[in-house]
Amino acid sequence: MKRQLTAIIEREGEGYVALCPELDIASQGNTVREARENLQEALELFFESASPEEIQRRLRPEVYVTQVEVAVG
């Protein structure tokens, strides 16, 4: 079974951090691609090892990524 999850990737120092907000699981890498692949591996390991109860407890079924415009200065 496949599941679509969100990956938010941002630069941090010399590398990148990737976060899956639905499960609050993060990973990192030297490139965007590496951070994404490492996050994918971390998520797969989580689903392999977590109990159904833990998955249900941690999973946020609705996450929205959007932009907002704010006044500054």
Secondary structure, 3 states (H helix, E strand, C coil): CCCCCCCEEEEECCEEEEEECCCCEEEEECCHHHHHHHHHHHHHHHHHHCCHHHHHHHCCCCCCCCCCCCCCC
